[in-house]
Amino acid sequence: MEYRFLSTETIGGFTGVMLGLFTQCDNDTNGFVDIDWFEYQTGKL
């Protein structure tokens, strides 16, 4: 992704890229997610 448009010089005050996990339940029951381990790797696929 091109990050230069998010730089402080371009828009001012940018604090950095954040990564978050998200889960969604498609029915009306109460669901949950339990994440025991997470790994982020950089590089080209």
PDB file of all heavy atoms in Angstrom:
ATOM      1  N   MET A   1       0.839  -1.173   0.000  1.00  0.00           N
ATOM      2  CA  MET A   1       0.000   0.000   0.000  1.00  0.00           C
ATOM      3  C   MET A   1       0.884   1.237   0.000  1.00  0.00           C
ATOM      4  O   MET A   1       1.940   1.255   0.607  1.00  0.00           O
ATOM      5  CB  MET A   1      -0.910  -0.023   1.223  1.00  0.00           C
ATOM      6  CG  MET A   1      -1.813   1.154   1.320  1.00  0.00           C
ATOM      7  SD  MET A   1      -2.936   0.977   2.708  1.00  0.00           S
ATOM      8  CE  MET A   1      -3.884   2.427   2.466  1.00  0.00           C
ATOM      9  N   GLU A   2       0.417   2.254  -0.643  1.00  0.00           N
ATOM     10  CA  GLU A   2       1.145   3.521  -0.702  1.00  0.00           C
ATOM     11  C   GLU A   2       0.819   4.342   0.538  1.00  0.00           C
ATOM     12  O   GLU A   2      -0.314   4.757   0.742  1.00  0.00           O
ATOM     13  CB  GLU A   2       0.739   4.285  -1.963  1.00  0.00           C
ATOM     14  CG  GLU A   2       1.466   5.571  -2.157  1.00  0.00           C
ATOM     15  CD  GLU A   2       2.952   5.376  -2.372  1.00  0.00           C
ATOM     16  OE1 GLU A   2       3.329   4.668  -3.326  1.00  0.00           O
ATOM     17  OE2 GLU A   2       3.731   5.902  -1.579  1.00  0.00           O
ATOM     18  N   TYR A   3       1.810   4.528   1.409  1.00  0.00           N
ATOM     19  CA  TYR A   3       1.583   5.229   2.671  1.00  0.00           C
ATOM     20  C   TYR A   3       1.950   6.704   2.639  1.00  0.00           C
ATOM     21  O   TYR A   3       1.721   7.416   3.592  1.00  0.00           O
ATOM     22  CB  TYR A   3       2.379   4.563   3.797  1.00  0.00           C
ATOM     23  CG  TYR A   3       1.908   3.174   4.116  1.00  0.00           C
ATOM     24  CD1 TYR A   3       2.677   2.069   3.784  1.00  0.00           C
ATOM     25  CD2 TYR A   3       0.693   2.983   4.727  1.00  0.00           C
ATOM     26  CE1 TYR A   3       2.238   0.793   4.062  1.00  0.00           C
ATOM     27  CE2 TYR A   3       0.234   1.708   5.002  1.00  0.00           C
ATOM     28  CZ  TYR A   3       1.018   0.625   4.674  1.00  0.00           C
ATOM     29  OH  TYR A   3       0.573  -0.635   4.949  1.00  0.00           O
ATOM     30  N   ARG A   4       2.533   7.185   1.557  1.00  0.00           N
ATOM     31  CA  ARG A   4       2.997   8.570   1.555  1.00  0.00           C
ATOM     32  C   ARG A   4       1.846   9.559   1.698  1.00  0.00           C
ATOM     33  O   ARG A   4       2.046  10.662   2.179  1.00  0.00           O
ATOM     34  CB  ARG A   4       3.817   8.866   0.302  1.00  0.00           C
ATOM     35  CG  ARG A   4       3.049   8.868  -0.974  1.00  0.00           C
ATOM     36  CD  ARG A   4       3.998   9.084  -2.155  1.00  0.00           C
ATOM     37  NE  ARG A   4       3.327   8.862  -3.402  1.00  0.00           N
ATOM     38  CZ  ARG A   4       2.854   9.835  -4.174  1.00  0.00           C
ATOM     39  NH1 ARG A   4       3.020  11.077  -3.827  1.00  0.00           N
ATOM     40  NH2 ARG A   4       2.236   9.529  -5.293  1.00  0.00           N
ATOM     41  N   PHE A   5       0.628   9.185   1.309  1.00  0.00           N
ATOM     42  CA  PHE A   5      -0.519  10.082   1.444  1.00  0.00           C
ATOM     43  C   PHE A   5      -0.972  10.201   2.895  1.00  0.00           C
ATOM     44  O   PHE A   5      -1.772  11.054   3.230  1.00  0.00           O
ATOM     45  CB  PHE A   5      -1.668   9.622   0.553  1.00  0.00           C
ATOM     46  CG  PHE A   5      -1.319   9.642  -0.905  1.00  0.00           C
ATOM     47  CD1 PHE A   5      -1.181   8.463  -1.609  1.00  0.00           C
ATOM     48  CD2 PHE A   5      -1.094  10.836  -1.560  1.00  0.00           C
ATOM     49  CE1 PHE A   5      -0.852   8.473  -2.953  1.00  0.00           C
ATOM     50  CE2 PHE A   5      -0.753  10.861  -2.904  1.00  0.00           C
ATOM     51  CZ  PHE A   5      -0.635   9.677  -3.598  1.00  0.00           C
ATOM     52  N   LEU A   6      -0.484   9.327   3.763  1.00  0.00           N
ATOM     53  CA  LEU A   6      -0.817   9.377   5.184  1.00  0.00           C
ATOM     54  C   LEU A   6       0.289  10.020   6.011  1.00  0.00           C
ATOM     55  O   LEU A   6       0.210  10.047   7.225  1.00  0.00           O
ATOM     56  CB  LEU A   6      -1.077   7.960   5.706  1.00  0.00           C
ATOM     57  CG  LEU A   6      -2.192   7.192   5.013  1.00  0.00           C
ATOM     58  CD1 LEU A   6      -2.264   5.771   5.554  1.00  0.00           C
ATOM     59  CD2 LEU A   6      -3.522   7.890   5.194  1.00  0.00           C
ATOM     60  N   SER A   7       1.320  10.531   5.366  1.00  0.00           N
ATOM     61  CA  SER A   7       2.464  11.073   6.091  1.00  0.00           C
ATOM     62  C   SER A   7       2.128  12.409   6.735  1.00  0.00           C
ATOM     63  O   SER A   7       1.195  13.108   6.332  1.00  0.00           O
ATOM     64  CB  SER A   7       3.661  11.249   5.157  1.00  0.00           C
ATOM     65  OG  SER A   7       3.404  12.293   4.241  1.00  0.00           O
ATOM     66  N   THR A   8       2.902  12.772   7.740  1.00  0.00           N
ATOM     67  CA  THR A   8       2.715  14.042   8.430  1.00  0.00           C
ATOM     68  C   THR A   8       2.891  15.209   7.465  1.00  0.00           C
ATOM     69  O   THR A   8       2.185  16.209   7.551  1.00  0.00           O
ATOM     70  CB  THR A   8       3.710  14.169   9.595  1.00  0.00           C
ATOM     71  OG1 THR A   8       3.459  13.106  10.503  1.00  0.00           O
ATOM     72  CG2 THR A   8       3.549  15.475  10.331  1.00  0.00           C
ATOM     73  N   GLU A   9       3.811  15.090   6.523  1.00  0.00           N
ATOM     74  CA  GLU A   9       4.045  16.167   5.575  1.00  0.00           C
ATOM     75  C   GLU A   9       2.848  16.374   4.643  1.00  0.00           C
ATOM     76  O   GLU A   9       2.591  17.484   4.187  1.00  0.00           O
ATOM     77  CB  GLU A   9       5.294  15.880   4.733  1.00  0.00           C
ATOM     78  CG  GLU A   9       6.597  15.890   5.519  1.00  0.00           C
ATOM     79  CD  GLU A   9       6.840  14.591   6.277  1.00  0.00           C
ATOM     80  OE1 GLU A   9       6.226  13.562   5.929  1.00  0.00           O
ATOM     81  OE2 GLU A   9       7.627  14.604   7.228  1.00  0.00           O
ATOM     82  N   THR A  10       2.112  15.312   4.350  1.00  0.00           N
ATOM     83  CA  THR A  10       0.988  15.411   3.416  1.00  0.00           C
ATOM     84  C   THR A  10      -0.288  15.882   4.105  1.00  0.00           C
ATOM     85  O   THR A  10      -0.934  16.812   3.649  1.00  0.00           O
ATOM     86  CB  THR A  10       0.726  14.049   2.741  1.00  0.00           C
ATOM     87  OG1 THR A  10       1.934  13.621   2.121  1.00  0.00           O
ATOM     88  CG2 THR A  10      -0.354  14.152   1.699  1.00  0.00           C
ATOM     89  N   ILE A  11      -0.669  15.243   5.217  1.00  0.00           N
ATOM     90  CA  ILE A  11      -1.928  15.607   5.867  1.00  0.00           C
ATOM     91  C   ILE A  11      -1.742  16.242   7.237  1.00  0.00           C
ATOM     92  O   ILE A  11      -2.670  16.801   7.791  1.00  0.00           O
ATOM     93  CB  ILE A  11      -2.868  14.391   6.002  1.00  0.00           C
ATOM     94  CG1 ILE A  11      -2.260  13.318   6.881  1.00  0.00           C
ATOM     95  CG2 ILE A  11      -3.246  13.857   4.663  1.00  0.00           C
ATOM     96  CD1 ILE A  11      -3.220  12.201   7.221  1.00  0.00           C
ATOM     97  N   GLY A  12      -0.554  16.133   7.818  1.00  0.00           N
ATOM     98  CA  GLY A  12      -0.273  16.740   9.115  1.00  0.00           C
ATOM     99  C   GLY A  12      -0.850  15.947  10.277  1.00  0.00           C
ATOM    100  O   GLY A  12      -2.004  15.561  10.271  1.00  0.00           O
ATOM    101  N   GLY A  13      -0.025  15.657  11.259  1.00  0.00           N
ATOM    102  CA  GLY A  13      -0.487  15.027  12.482  1.00  0.00           C
ATOM    103  C   GLY A  13      -0.703  13.531  12.430  1.00  0.00           C
ATOM    104  O   GLY A  13      -1.252  12.967  13.359  1.00  0.00           O
ATOM    105  N   PHE A  14      -0.287  12.870  11.386  1.00  0.00           N
ATOM    106  CA  PHE A  14      -0.479  11.417  11.297  1.00  0.00           C
ATOM    107  C   PHE A  14       0.397  10.713  12.327  1.00  0.00           C
ATOM    108  O   PHE A  14       1.572  11.005  12.461  1.00  0.00           O
ATOM    109  CB  PHE A  14      -0.132  10.933   9.888  1.00  0.00           C
ATOM    110  CG  PHE A  14      -0.287   9.456   9.704  1.00  0.00           C
ATOM    111  CD1 PHE A  14      -1.534   8.860   9.757  1.00  0.00           C
ATOM    112  CD2 PHE A  14       0.822   8.656   9.482  1.00  0.00           C
ATOM    113  CE1 PHE A  14      -1.679   7.504   9.579  1.00  0.00           C
ATOM    114  CE2 PHE A  14       0.682   7.296   9.298  1.00  0.00           C
ATOM    115  CZ  PHE A  14      -0.570   6.724   9.346  1.00  0.00           C
ATOM    116  N   THR A  15      -0.177   9.772  13.087  1.00  0.00           N
ATOM    117  CA  THR A  15       0.556   9.115  14.172  1.00  0.00           C
ATOM    118  C   THR A  15       1.032   7.712  13.832  1.00  0.00           C
ATOM    119  O   THR A  15       1.697   7.083  14.631  1.00  0.00           O
ATOM    120  CB  THR A  15      -0.318   9.028  15.436  1.00  0.00           C
ATOM    121  OG1 THR A  15      -1.503   8.294  15.142  1.00  0.00           O
ATOM    122  CG2 THR A  15      -0.685  10.413  15.935  1.00  0.00           C
ATOM    123  N   GLY A  16       0.671   7.176  12.694  1.00  0.00           N
ATOM    124  CA  GLY A  16       1.147   5.859  12.304  1.00  0.00           C
ATOM    125  C   GLY A  16       0.036   4.931  11.860  1.00  0.00           C
ATOM    126  O   GLY A  16      -1.137   5.181  12.089  1.00  0.00           O
ATOM    127  N   VAL A  17       0.418   3.848  11.220  1.00  0.00           N
ATOM    128  CA  VAL A  17      -0.523   2.833  10.769  1.00  0.00           C
ATOM    129  C   VAL A  17      -0.821   1.895  11.926  1.00  0.00           C
ATOM    130  O   VAL A  17       0.081   1.478  12.640  1.00  0.00           O
ATOM    131  CB  VAL A  17       0.060   2.034   9.582  1.00  0.00           C
ATOM    132  CG1 VAL A  17      -0.876   0.919   9.160  1.00  0.00           C
ATOM    133  CG2 VAL A  17       0.345   2.966   8.418  1.00  0.00           C
ATOM    134  N   MET A  18      -2.089   1.565  12.131  1.00  0.00           N
ATOM    135  CA  MET A  18      -2.486   0.647  13.192  1.00  0.00           C
ATOM    136  C   MET A  18      -3.114  -0.598  12.576  1.00  0.00           C
ATOM    137  O   MET A  18      -3.771  -0.519  11.546  1.00  0.00           O
ATOM    138  CB  MET A  18      -3.478   1.308  14.130  1.00  0.00           C
ATOM    139  CG  MET A  18      -2.906   2.423  14.934  1.00  0.00           C
ATOM    140  SD  MET A  18      -4.096   2.972  16.115  1.00  0.00           S
ATOM    141  CE  MET A  18      -3.934   4.722  15.934  1.00  0.00           C
ATOM    142  N   LEU A  19      -2.909  -1.705  13.231  1.00  0.00           N
ATOM    143  CA  LEU A  19      -3.455  -2.975  12.786  1.00  0.00           C
ATOM    144  C   LEU A  19      -4.378  -3.488  13.883  1.00  0.00           C
ATOM    145  O   LEU A  19      -4.028  -3.443  15.064  1.00  0.00           O
ATOM    146  CB  LEU A  19      -2.323  -3.984  12.538  1.00  0.00           C
ATOM    147  CG  LEU A  19      -2.729  -5.384  12.159  1.00  0.00           C
ATOM    148  CD1 LEU A  19      -3.326  -5.382  10.751  1.00  0.00           C
ATOM    149  CD2 LEU A  19      -1.544  -6.308  12.217  1.00  0.00           C
ATOM    150  N   GLY A  20      -5.561  -3.960  13.505  1.00  0.00           N
ATOM    151  CA  GLY A  20      -6.489  -4.492  14.487  1.00  0.00           C
ATOM    152  C   GLY A  20      -7.164  -5.754  13.978  1.00  0.00           C
ATOM    153  O   GLY A  20      -7.284  -5.971  12.774  1.00  0.00           O
ATOM    154  N   LEU A  21      -7.602  -6.577  14.899  1.00  0.00           N
ATOM    155  CA  LEU A  21      -8.326  -7.798  14.559  1.00  0.00           C
ATOM    156  C   LEU A  21      -9.827  -7.533  14.697  1.00  0.00           C
ATOM    157  O   LEU A  21     -10.262  -6.793  15.571  1.00  0.00           O
ATOM    158  CB  LEU A  21      -7.913  -8.938  15.480  1.00  0.00           C
ATOM    159  CG  LEU A  21      -6.432  -9.304  15.450  1.00  0.00           C
ATOM    160  CD1 LEU A  21      -6.135 -10.367  16.483  1.00  0.00           C
ATOM    161  CD2 LEU A  21      -6.022  -9.769  14.077  1.00  0.00           C
ATOM    162  N   PHE A  22     -10.622  -8.165  13.851  1.00  0.00           N
ATOM    163  CA  PHE A  22     -12.062  -7.953  13.842  1.00  0.00           C
ATOM    164  C   PHE A  22     -12.759  -9.289  13.628  1.00  0.00           C
ATOM    165  O   PHE A  22     -12.303 -10.119  12.846  1.00  0.00           O
ATOM    166  CB  PHE A  22     -12.438  -6.985  12.711  1.00  0.00           C
ATOM    167  CG  PHE A  22     -13.904  -6.789  12.526  1.00  0.00           C
ATOM    168  CD1 PHE A  22     -14.611  -5.952  13.367  1.00  0.00           C
ATOM    169  CD2 PHE A  22     -14.579  -7.454  11.528  1.00  0.00           C
ATOM    170  CE1 PHE A  22     -15.969  -5.765  13.190  1.00  0.00           C
ATOM    171  CE2 PHE A  22     -15.934  -7.286  11.342  1.00  0.00           C
ATOM    172  CZ  PHE A  22     -16.627  -6.430  12.181  1.00  0.00           C
ATOM    173  N   THR A  23     -13.859  -9.486  14.319  1.00  0.00           N
ATOM    174  CA  THR A  23     -14.681 -10.677  14.107  1.00  0.00           C
ATOM    175  C   THR A  23     -16.143 -10.261  14.045  1.00  0.00           C
ATOM    176  O   THR A  23     -16.542  -9.246  14.607  1.00  0.00           O
ATOM    177  CB  THR A  23     -14.447 -11.722  15.214  1.00  0.00           C
ATOM    178  OG1 THR A  23     -15.193 -12.900  14.906  1.00  0.00           O
ATOM    179  CG2 THR A  23     -14.859 -11.206  16.571  1.00  0.00           C
ATOM    180  N   GLN A  24     -16.960 -11.053  13.353  1.00  0.00           N
ATOM    181  CA  GLN A  24     -18.362 -10.727  13.180  1.00  0.00           C
ATOM    182  C   GLN A  24     -19.186 -12.004  13.211  1.00  0.00           C
ATOM    183  O   GLN A  24     -18.804 -13.017  12.632  1.00  0.00           O
ATOM    184  CB  GLN A  24     -18.571 -10.007  11.847  1.00  0.00           C
ATOM    185  CG  GLN A  24     -19.991  -9.626  11.590  1.00  0.00           C
ATOM    186  CD  GLN A  24     -20.131  -8.813  10.308  1.00  0.00           C
ATOM    187  OE1 GLN A  24     -19.161  -8.275   9.791  1.00  0.00           O
ATOM    188  NE2 GLN A  24     -21.330  -8.722   9.797  1.00  0.00           N
ATOM    189  N   CYS A  25     -20.340 -11.956  13.865  1.00  0.00           N
ATOM    190  CA  CYS A  25     -21.259 -13.092  13.930  1.00  0.00           C
ATOM    191  C   CYS A  25     -22.455 -12.791  13.027  1.00  0.00           C
ATOM    192  O   CYS A  25     -23.027 -11.711  13.096  1.00  0.00           O
ATOM    193  CB  CYS A  25     -21.706 -13.316  15.370  1.00  0.00           C
ATOM    194  SG  CYS A  25     -22.750 -14.762  15.588  1.00  0.00           S
ATOM    195  N   ASP A  26     -22.813 -13.722  12.149  1.00  0.00           N
ATOM    196  CA  ASP A  26     -23.874 -13.481  11.176  1.00  0.00           C
ATOM    197  C   ASP A  26     -25.270 -13.889  11.656  1.00  0.00           C
ATOM    198  O   ASP A  26     -26.223 -13.798  10.899  1.00  0.00           O
ATOM    199  CB  ASP A  26     -23.570 -14.229   9.876  1.00  0.00           C
ATOM    200  CG  ASP A  26     -22.419 -13.606   9.126  1.00  0.00           C
ATOM    201  OD1 ASP A  26     -22.182 -12.400   9.300  1.00  0.00           O
ATOM    202  OD2 ASP A  26     -21.753 -14.327   8.367  1.00  0.00           O
ATOM    203  N   ASN A  27     -25.397 -14.331  12.894  1.00  0.00           N
ATOM    204  CA  ASN A  27     -26.730 -14.672  13.386  1.00  0.00           C
ATOM    205  C   ASN A  27     -26.992 -13.928  14.696  1.00  0.00           C
ATOM    206  O   ASN A  27     -26.181 -13.138  15.143  1.00  0.00           O
ATOM    207  CB  ASN A  27     -26.898 -16.187  13.547  1.00  0.00           C
ATOM    208  CG  ASN A  27     -25.829 -16.787  14.434  1.00  0.00           C
ATOM    209  OD1 ASN A  27     -25.371 -16.155  15.375  1.00  0.00           O
ATOM    210  ND2 ASN A  27     -25.420 -18.002  14.137  1.00  0.00           N
ATOM    211  N   ASP A  28     -28.134 -14.173  15.327  1.00  0.00           N
ATOM    212  CA  ASP A  28     -28.529 -13.423  16.519  1.00  0.00           C
ATOM    213  C   ASP A  28     -27.983 -13.997  17.820  1.00  0.00           C
ATOM    214  O   ASP A  28     -28.320 -13.502  18.892  1.00  0.00           O
ATOM    215  CB  ASP A  28     -30.060 -13.356  16.603  1.00  0.00           C
ATOM    216  CG  ASP A  28     -30.648 -12.480  15.501  1.00  0.00           C
ATOM    217  OD1 ASP A  28     -29.925 -11.596  15.006  1.00  0.00           O
ATOM    218  OD2 ASP A  28     -31.812 -12.689  15.143  1.00  0.00           O
ATOM    219  N   THR A  29     -27.170 -15.033  17.770  1.00  0.00           N
ATOM    220  CA  THR A  29     -26.613 -15.587  18.999  1.00  0.00           C
ATOM    221  C   THR A  29     -25.428 -14.745  19.470  1.00  0.00           C
ATOM    222  O   THR A  29     -24.807 -14.029  18.696  1.00  0.00           O
ATOM    223  CB  THR A  29     -26.135 -17.035  18.784  1.00  0.00           C
ATOM    224  OG1 THR A  29     -25.089 -17.033  17.813  1.00  0.00           O
ATOM    225  CG2 THR A  29     -27.273 -17.926  18.313  1.00  0.00           C
ATOM    226  N   ASN A  30     -25.144 -14.832  20.731  1.00  0.00           N
ATOM    227  CA  ASN A  30     -23.980 -14.139  21.276  1.00  0.00           C
ATOM    228  C   ASN A  30     -22.744 -14.976  20.975  1.00  0.00           C
ATOM    229  O   ASN A  30     -22.634 -16.111  21.372  1.00  0.00           O
ATOM    230  CB  ASN A  30     -24.117 -13.942  22.784  1.00  0.00           C
ATOM    231  CG  ASN A  30     -25.211 -12.969  23.125  1.00  0.00           C
ATOM    232  OD1 ASN A  30     -25.467 -12.046  22.363  1.00  0.00           O
ATOM    233  ND2 ASN A  30     -25.858 -13.155  24.247  1.00  0.00           N
ATOM    234  N   GLY A  31     -21.816 -14.414  20.268  1.00  0.00           N
ATOM    235  CA  GLY A  31     -20.598 -15.123  19.911  1.00  0.00           C
ATOM    236  C   GLY A  31     -19.391 -14.469  20.540  1.00  0.00           C
ATOM    237  O   GLY A  31     -19.472 -13.393  21.122  1.00  0.00           O
ATOM    238  N   PHE A  32     -18.261 -15.127  20.447  1.00  0.00           N
ATOM    239  CA  PHE A  32     -17.018 -14.570  20.968  1.00  0.00           C
ATOM    240  C   PHE A  32     -15.854 -15.136  20.185  1.00  0.00           C
ATOM    241  O   PHE A  32     -15.982 -16.121  19.470  1.00  0.00           O
ATOM    242  CB  PHE A  32     -16.854 -14.863  22.466  1.00  0.00           C
ATOM    243  CG  PHE A  32     -16.565 -16.297  22.762  1.00  0.00           C
ATOM    244  CD1 PHE A  32     -15.265 -16.738  22.908  1.00  0.00           C
ATOM    245  CD2 PHE A  32     -17.588 -17.217  22.892  1.00  0.00           C
ATOM    246  CE1 PHE A  32     -14.998 -18.065  23.171  1.00  0.00           C
ATOM    247  CE2 PHE A  32     -17.342 -18.540  23.164  1.00  0.00           C
ATOM    248  CZ  PHE A  32     -16.032 -18.972  23.303  1.00  0.00           C
ATOM    249  N   VAL A  33     -14.724 -14.491  20.311  1.00  0.00           N
ATOM    250  CA  VAL A  33     -13.496 -14.987  19.708  1.00  0.00           C
ATOM    251  C   VAL A  33     -12.419 -14.974  20.787  1.00  0.00           C
ATOM    252  O   VAL A  33     -12.356 -14.076  21.609  1.00  0.00           O
ATOM    253  CB  VAL A  33     -13.081 -14.141  18.481  1.00  0.00           C
ATOM    254  CG1 VAL A  33     -12.791 -12.717  18.862  1.00  0.00           C
ATOM    255  CG2 VAL A  33     -11.901 -14.763  17.765  1.00  0.00           C
ATOM    256  N   ASP A  34     -11.621 -16.009  20.817  1.00  0.00           N
ATOM    257  CA  ASP A  34     -10.527 -16.130  21.781  1.00  0.00           C
ATOM    258  C   ASP A  34      -9.237 -16.315  20.982  1.00  0.00           C
ATOM    259  O   ASP A  34      -9.018 -17.366  20.397  1.00  0.00           O
ATOM    260  CB  ASP A  34     -10.775 -17.319  22.711  1.00  0.00           C
ATOM    261  CG  ASP A  34      -9.749 -17.429  23.812  1.00  0.00           C
ATOM    262  OD1 ASP A  34      -8.938 -16.491  23.978  1.00  0.00           O
ATOM    263  OD2 ASP A  34      -9.756 -18.452  24.510  1.00  0.00           O
ATOM    264  N   ILE A  35      -8.412 -15.289  20.950  1.00  0.00           N
ATOM    265  CA  ILE A  35      -7.182 -15.322  20.165  1.00  0.00           C
ATOM    266  C   ILE A  35      -6.023 -15.616  21.102  1.00  0.00           C
ATOM    267  O   ILE A  35      -5.719 -14.834  21.996  1.00  0.00           O
ATOM    268  CB  ILE A  35      -6.963 -13.991  19.427  1.00  0.00           C
ATOM    269  CG1 ILE A  35      -8.141 -13.738  18.489  1.00  0.00           C
ATOM    270  CG2 ILE A  35      -5.647 -13.995  18.670  1.00  0.00           C
ATOM    271  CD1 ILE A  35      -8.172 -12.375  17.878  1.00  0.00           C
ATOM    272  N   ASP A  36      -5.401 -16.745  20.906  1.00  0.00           N
ATOM    273  CA  ASP A  36      -4.275 -17.148  21.741  1.00  0.00           C
ATOM    274  C   ASP A  36      -2.929 -16.692  21.190  1.00  0.00           C
ATOM    275  O   ASP A  36      -1.963 -16.556  21.931  1.00  0.00           O
ATOM    276  CB  ASP A  36      -4.234 -18.670  21.901  1.00  0.00           C
ATOM    277  CG  ASP A  36      -5.414 -19.189  22.688  1.00  0.00           C
ATOM    278  OD1 ASP A  36      -5.873 -18.494  23.606  1.00  0.00           O
ATOM    279  OD2 ASP A  36      -5.875 -20.298  22.374  1.00  0.00           O
ATOM    280  N   TRP A  37      -2.860 -16.479  19.872  1.00  0.00           N
ATOM    281  CA  TRP A  37      -1.576 -16.155  19.263  1.00  0.00           C
ATOM    282  C   TRP A  37      -1.816 -15.397  17.967  1.00  0.00           C
ATOM    283  O   TRP A  37      -2.763 -15.678  17.228  1.00  0.00           O
ATOM    284  CB  TRP A  37      -0.817 -17.455  18.997  1.00  0.00           C
ATOM    285  CG  TRP A  37       0.517 -17.297  18.364  1.00  0.00           C
ATOM    286  CD1 TRP A  37       1.663 -16.863  18.962  1.00  0.00           C
ATOM    287  CD2 TRP A  37       0.851 -17.572  17.012  1.00  0.00           C
ATOM    288  NE1 TRP A  37       2.690 -16.856  18.058  1.00  0.00           N
ATOM    289  CE2 TRP A  37       2.224 -17.296  16.847  1.00  0.00           C
ATOM    290  CE3 TRP A  37       0.143 -18.035  15.921  1.00  0.00           C
ATOM    291  CZ2 TRP A  37       2.879 -17.466  15.653  1.00  0.00           C
ATOM    292  CZ3 TRP A  37       0.812 -18.194  14.738  1.00  0.00           C
ATOM    293  CH2 TRP A  37       2.154 -17.914  14.608  1.00  0.00           C
ATOM    294  N   PHE A  38      -0.992 -14.425  17.700  1.00  0.00           N
ATOM    295  CA  PHE A  38      -1.098 -13.624  16.488  1.00  0.00           C
ATOM    296  C   PHE A  38       0.314 -13.280  16.021  1.00  0.00           C
ATOM    297  O   PHE A  38       1.155 -12.912  16.810  1.00  0.00           O
ATOM    298  CB  PHE A  38      -1.902 -12.352  16.765  1.00  0.00           C
ATOM    299  CG  PHE A  38      -1.971 -11.424  15.590  1.00  0.00           C
ATOM    300  CD1 PHE A  38      -2.862 -11.660  14.556  1.00  0.00           C
ATOM    301  CD2 PHE A  38      -1.150 -10.313  15.523  1.00  0.00           C
ATOM    302  CE1 PHE A  38      -2.919 -10.795  13.475  1.00  0.00           C
ATOM    303  CE2 PHE A  38      -1.204  -9.457  14.448  1.00  0.00           C
ATOM    304  CZ  PHE A  38      -2.104  -9.699  13.428  1.00  0.00           C
ATOM    305  N   GLU A  39       0.561 -13.417  14.710  1.00  0.00           N
ATOM    306  CA  GLU A  39       1.868 -13.081  14.160  1.00  0.00           C
ATOM    307  C   GLU A  39       1.688 -12.250  12.902  1.00  0.00           C
ATOM    308  O   GLU A  39       0.861 -12.582  12.044  1.00  0.00           O
ATOM    309  CB  GLU A  39       2.651 -14.342  13.819  1.00  0.00           C
ATOM    310  CG  GLU A  39       4.012 -14.070  13.259  1.00  0.00           C
ATOM    311  CD  GLU A  39       4.796 -15.345  12.965  1.00  0.00           C
ATOM    312  OE1 GLU A  39       4.339 -16.440  13.366  1.00  0.00           O
ATOM    313  OE2 GLU A  39       5.829 -15.250  12.313  1.00  0.00           O
ATOM    314  N   TYR A  40       2.409 -11.171  12.815  1.00  0.00           N
ATOM    315  CA  TYR A  40       2.378 -10.303  11.643  1.00  0.00           C
ATOM    316  C   TYR A  40       3.713 -10.412  10.932  1.00  0.00           C
ATOM    317  O   TYR A  40       4.751 -10.212  11.539  1.00  0.00           O
ATOM    318  CB  TYR A  40       2.108  -8.862  12.071  1.00  0.00           C
ATOM    319  CG  TYR A  40       2.136  -7.877  10.926  1.00  0.00           C
ATOM    320  CD1 TYR A  40       1.068  -7.779  10.051  1.00  0.00           C
ATOM    321  CD2 TYR A  40       3.230  -7.055  10.747  1.00  0.00           C
ATOM    322  CE1 TYR A  40       1.097  -6.888   9.009  1.00  0.00           C
ATOM    323  CE2 TYR A  40       3.261  -6.148   9.698  1.00  0.00           C
ATOM    324  CZ  TYR A  40       2.193  -6.063   8.832  1.00  0.00           C
ATOM    325  OH  TYR A  40       2.215  -5.172   7.801  1.00  0.00           O
ATOM    326  N   GLN A  41       3.681 -10.768   9.660  1.00  0.00           N
ATOM    327  CA  GLN A  41       4.911 -10.901   8.884  1.00  0.00           C
ATOM    328  C   GLN A  41       4.879  -9.925   7.715  1.00  0.00           C
ATOM    329  O   GLN A  41       3.841  -9.760   7.082  1.00  0.00           O
ATOM    330  CB  GLN A  41       5.061 -12.331   8.346  1.00  0.00           C
ATOM    331  CG  GLN A  41       5.194 -13.360   9.415  1.00  0.00           C
ATOM    332  CD  GLN A  41       5.339 -14.755   8.831  1.00  0.00           C
ATOM    333  OE1 GLN A  41       5.187 -14.962   7.628  1.00  0.00           O
ATOM    334  NE2 GLN A  41       5.630 -15.711   9.670  1.00  0.00           N
ATOM    335  N   THR A  42       6.004  -9.310   7.458  1.00  0.00           N
ATOM    336  CA  THR A  42       6.101  -8.412   6.311  1.00  0.00           C
ATOM    337  C   THR A  42       6.784  -9.125   5.166  1.00  0.00           C
ATOM    338  O   THR A  42       7.460 -10.136   5.360  1.00  0.00           O
ATOM    339  CB  THR A  42       6.886  -7.145   6.676  1.00  0.00           C
ATOM    340  OG1 THR A  42       8.213  -7.523   7.065  1.00  0.00           O
ATOM    341  CG2 THR A  42       6.219  -6.398   7.807  1.00  0.00           C
ATOM    342  N   GLY A  43       6.622  -8.621   3.999  1.00  0.00           N
ATOM    343  CA  GLY A  43       7.259  -9.201   2.825  1.00  0.00           C
ATOM    344  C   GLY A  43       6.251  -9.433   1.727  1.00  0.00           C
ATOM    345  O   GLY A  43       5.042  -9.383   1.939  1.00  0.00           O
ATOM    346  N   LYS A  44       6.743  -9.703   0.550  1.00  0.00           N
ATOM    347  CA  LYS A  44       5.880  -9.942  -0.600  1.00  0.00           C
ATOM    348  C   LYS A  44       5.485 -11.406  -0.674  1.00  0.00           C
ATOM    349  O   LYS A  44       6.256 -12.277  -0.351  1.00  0.00           O
ATOM    350  CB  LYS A  44       6.593  -9.539  -1.878  1.00  0.00           C
ATOM    351  CG  LYS A  44       6.857  -8.053  -1.959  1.00  0.00           C
ATOM    352  CD  LYS A  44       7.506  -7.709  -3.277  1.00  0.00           C
ATOM    353  CE  LYS A  44       7.753  -6.212  -3.350  1.00  0.00           C
ATOM    354  NZ  LYS A  44       8.379  -5.825  -4.616  1.00  0.00           N
ATOM    355  N   LEU A  45       4.266 -11.646  -1.112  1.00  0.00           N
ATOM    356  CA  LEU A  45       3.783 -13.014  -1.288  1.00  0.00           C
ATOM    357  C   LEU A  45       4.136 -13.534  -2.643  1.00  0.00           C
ATOM    358  O   LEU A  45       4.280 -12.882  -3.591  1.00  0.00           O
ATOM    359  CB  LEU A  45       2.268 -13.063  -1.100  1.00  0.00           C
ATOM    360  CG  LEU A  45       1.787 -12.715   0.297  1.00  0.00           C
ATOM    361  CD1 LEU A  45       0.267 -12.688   0.309  1.00  0.00           C
ATOM    362  CD2 LEU A  45       2.303 -13.719   1.301  1.00  0.00           C
TER     363      LEU A  45
END
